[in-house]
Amino acid sequence: MARIRLGMVGGGNDAFIGGVHRIASRIDDRFELVAGALSSTPEKARASAAALGIAPDRAYGSFEEMAAAEAARPDGIEAVSIVTPNHVHYPAAKAFLERGIHVICDKPLTATSEDAEALERAVAASSALFILTHNYTGYPMVRQARAMVSEGALGTIRIVQAEYPQDWLTESLETEGVKQAEWRTDPARSGAGGAVGDIGTHAYNLACFVTGLKGTELAADLQSFGAGRRLDDNAHVMLRFSGGARGMLWCSQVAPGNENGLRLRVYGDKGGLEWAQEDPNYLWFSPHGEPRRQIRRMGAGADMAANAVSRIPSGHPEGYLEGFANIYTAAAEAIRAVQDGASRGDAIGLLPGISAGMEGMAFIRACVTSSARNAAWVAL
């Protein structure tokens, strides 16, 4: 497969997530970064582009300039990665979608519900694909868990528990010049949700992806423990799912001792599953009345759903970057399939797209609304 010509919006020299997207795009050699509007500061954008080997004439000062110029080139970009703060997602994605350029966008979808609805319309009107990087859906043992639930190994799902604790905002880093903390705690750039938008959406997406269930209602209690912090940094959420299952979701960025503790537990009337992102190569399966079993990536018991997105033998750990790379590699295959005449729906497969983004926005909105009503139940 010829490499897909890729551009990037955001992700300059000091941006963690930009580096992650670039590495993920290169792991399977499916993309070549050829253009970028890497910062809202033109000088920094040019310096970042030079450091990445992007030609000076393809280092742009804005995403608007980049979209227009690249669409006019015979060798213009075929896809763009958007790795900016949330409030830029909609206008940037729209600029490229209108020109038929495929979009790979970091989550959550947008900063506001109005922007999300407008983006949904832009995706519908475009011939291009829109892919949201809920990267944890790319982990092999998450795919294993989804396949086992789908095949009935757990029976009827009764209980879903998801949690995602971190500790990096225990102190008020947003007042100390830490850029990542500044925009994530700023409602104008992040949106109405703090921790629920940043990491709660990952936990909720993972729960829905593995179980195949949709949330119907939730009751949320959001807190802002950081002094003067304007967005939530901790949330406890009760969930009701289609089919009658019940769930609980906890996300926090002020839980000392937790680094990136995304965990999922799913229980049915025949058994249960447990998976932890910090130990991602193993899935624990507990058939009712039988000993607990460990299923290893590329090991005994792992099925094609897991093995198909693995690269190396069991015992050689795969994790965050490889999970992200699975999203990018699937995106490359989907882009080529669409270019060869496949429908967008057929091409996108298990990739998270606009519907996953809209579900995440509904989750954020319902959490904020419920908490403002003293944790009243709110429809999703």
N, C-alpha and C positions, 0 to 999 in steps of 0.2 A: 504494500500500500504506500503510495506517495505520501510524504509528510503533508499535513494540513497547515497552510499558512495561517499563523495565529497572531493576533494583536492583543494588547492588554491595556485596560484602563485602571489606573491606580497601581499599587504594588511597587512603589519606588524603593530606593536603597534600604530604608530602615523599616519596611513593612513586612512583618512576619508572614502574613497570609499570602502575599504576592509571591514570596519565595517558595512557599508550599505548592502553589498552583503551578509555578514554572517547573519545579522538580517533578511533580506529578505528570505534567504534560510530556516530559521527556523520558520517563522510565521505560515505556514501551516504544519509544522512538516514533510516535505517531504525529507529533506536532513540531513545527519550527517557528520560534518567536521572531517575527520580522518587523513588527511595528509596535509603538506604544505611546500612550498619553499617560505617563507613569506618575504624574503628580499634578496637583492644581497649581503648583508654583512652577512656571516655565523653566527657570534655571535648574531646579531640582529634577524636573522631567528630562531635560537634556542630559544632565550628568548621569542620571540613572540609566538612560538609554545607552549612553556611551559605555558604561560599566558592563552592560549586558551584550555589547556588540551589535546593537541596532544602528543601522545606517543613519547619519544625521538628517537626511531628508525624510526619514520615516519616524523621527522623534517629534511628537506633536505637543503643542501647548494646551490642547483641550480635546475632549472626546468628540465634540462637534466637528472640529477641524479634521480629526483623524477619520471619522466616519465618511465625510464628504470626499476627502482625498483618496482614501483606500478604495472606496467604491468606484472611483473613476480610473483606477490603475488596472491595466490588463493582468498584472501580477498581484493585485490587491489581496488583502486578508480574506480568508474564507470563514473564519470564526474569531470571536473576541472573548477574552476573559474579563469579567468585571469584578474587581476586588477592592472596591472603595467602601467608605462608610455607607450605611443603608440608604441615606437620603439621595444618593447619586444613582442608585440602581435603576430606578425607573427612567429618568431622562436619558441615561447612557444606553440602556437596553433598547429603548424606543428608537434612538438615532440609528442603531445598527440594524435592528429588525426591519425598519422601513426600507433599508437598502438591501435586504435579502441576505444579510450576514448573520450566521448562526451565533447564538449567545450562550455562553457558559457563565453563570452568575453565582456569586457567593450568597449564602443565606443570611438573614431571612429575606423574603422576597423584596420588600420595600420598607420605607419608614412609616407610611400611612396607608390606611385602607383605601383612600381615594386613589393613591398612586398604584396600589395593587390592582384595583379594578381597571384602571386605565391601561396598565401593563397587560392584563389578561386580554383586553380588547386588541392591543397591539400585536400580541402573539397570534391571536385568531386571524388577524388581517395579513400577517406575514407568511411568506413561503418558508421562512427559516425556522430552525429548531430553537427552542428555549430549554436550557437544562440548568437545574439548580443543584449546587454541590452539597447535598446532604451526604457527605462522604462516608458516614458510618454504614450506609446501606451497601457499600462496596466491600466490606469485610467478609472474608470467606465464611467464618462461622456464623455471621449474621444471616448469610444466604442459606447456610445449613439449617439454622433455626427456622427461618421462613418456610423452607421446604418441608421440614418435619411437622410444623403446624398445619400446613396445607394438606399434607398426606394423612393427617388424623392421628399422629403419634401421641398427641396430648388429649385427644377427644374434644369435647366441647369446652371452649375457653371460658373460664370463670373469673380469673384474677390476673391483672396486669399491673406490675410495679416497675416504675422507671425512676431512676435518680441520676442526677448529674451535679455533684458537688465539686467546687473549686475553692481556692482560698486567696486568689491573687488580689482581690479588692477588699481584703480584711482591713487594710489601711487605706486612707483616702488618697490614692495615687493620682487621681484626677486633679488634685491641687498641687501636685509636685512636678508638673510638666511631662507626665507620661502620656504620650499621644494616644495609645490604644485605650487607656482609661478615660481620657478626656472625651473622645467622641462616643464611647460606649455608654457614658453616663449623661450624655447631652440629649434631651428629648428632640431637639431640632435635627440632629443627625442620626440618632439611633431609632427614634420612634417612641411609641407609648410604653414599650416594654424594655426593661433592662435585662436582668438575668433571664426572664421568661422568653425574651426575644433572642438573646445571644446564644444561650445553651438549652433553655427549656424547649425551644422548637426542635432541637436535635433529639431530645429524649422523647418528645411526643411523636415525632416522625418515625423514630426507631420502633416505638411501641406499635404504631399503626402498620408499619412496613412488615414487621415480623408476624403479627397476628392476622393481618388482613382485615382488621376491624376498623370502623370509623367511630370517632367520638361523637356523642350526641348531646351531652350536657357536661358542665363542669362547675365546681365550686372552688374558688381560689382565695387564698390569703397571702397577699404580697406585702413584703416589708422592705424598707430602705434603712438599714442599720448604719450605713456610713453617714457621718455627721454632714448635714447639708446636702446629701445626695438626692437628686431629683427623680431618679428611677429606681425601681426595685433591685435589690441585690440578693433576695432570698424569696422563695415561693413554695407554698404547700398547696397542692391541687388534688382534689378528688374528681374522679372521672367516671362517667357512665358511657359504655360503648354499645354499639349496635349488637343485637343478639343477647343482651342482658349481662354481659361481662362488666365487672367493676374494676376500677383502677385507682392508683395513687401515683402522683409524680412530685418529686422534690428536686428543685434545682437551687443552687446557692453558689455565690462567689465570695462568701465570707465565712467559710467553714474550714478553719485552720487544720492542716494536716492532709487536706485533699488537693490533689494536683489536677487531674482530669478524670474524675471518677465516674464516668458514664457506665451505668449498669442496667440490666434488664432482667426481670423475672416474669415468667409466664406460667400459669397453672391452669390445667384443665381437669376433667373428671377421670382422665387416664394417666396423667403424669405432669411433670413440670420441667422447665428449662431455665438455666441461669447463664448469663454471659456478662463479662466485664471488659471494658475497653482497655484497661491497663494490663490485662492478661488475655489478649484477644485471640490467641491461637487455640484456645480450649473452650468447649461448650459442655456444660454439665446437664445431663439428662437423668431424670428421676422417674422411671415408670412406677406407678402406684403399686406398693407391696413388694418391690424388688430393690436390690442394691443400686445405689447411685452410680452412674457411669460417666466417664470422661470421654468425650469425642474430640479427637485432635485433628487440626488442619492437616490435610494430606495423609492422615493416619487411618487406622481401622475404624470403620463406621462412618467416615466422611463420605458424602455422596457427591454426585456430579455438580450440584449447585455450589458446593464449596470448592471442589477441586478445579472447576472451570475458571475461577478467579484467583487461583493460587499460582505462584511462580516457582517456588523452591520447595524441596522436601520438608517433611515435618521435622521439628527440632531446630530448624533455622527460622527464627522469628520473622514474621511479617506484621506490619502494623499500620500506623497512621498514614505514612506517605504512600504505601502500597494500596491502602484502601482508597485514598484520594486518586491514585493512578488508575484504579479500576473504573472510576467514574469517567476520567478523561479518555481512557481507551475505549470504553463503551460509547462515549460521545463521538469519538473519531469514527467508529464503525457506523454509528447512526448517521453522521454527516455524509459519509460516502454512500450509504444506502439511499438516502434521500436524493443525492446527486445522480444516482443510478436509476431513479424513478420510483422508489418505495414511498409509501405514504408516511407522513410524519408519525402517525399513531403506531404503525407497524415498526418503524425504525427505532422509536424511543425505548420500547421494551420496558425493562425494570428501572430505567433511569428516572430520577425525580425530575419533574417538569413543572409546568405552571400550576397544575392542580395541587401538587404537593406544596407549592409556595402559597397558594390561596388557603389551603388547610392550615398552614403555619400561621398565616395572618389572622385567620378566624380564631385560632387558639390564643394568640396574644391578645386580641381584642376582647375575647370572652374572659380571659384571666383578669385583665384590667377592670372590666365592667363588674365582674363578680366581686372582686376585692373592694371596689368602691361601694358596693351594696352590702358590705359586711359579710362577704363570702356566700352570698345567695347563689342558688343554682341558676345558671345561664345556659341557654341553648347555644350549641355550636352551629 
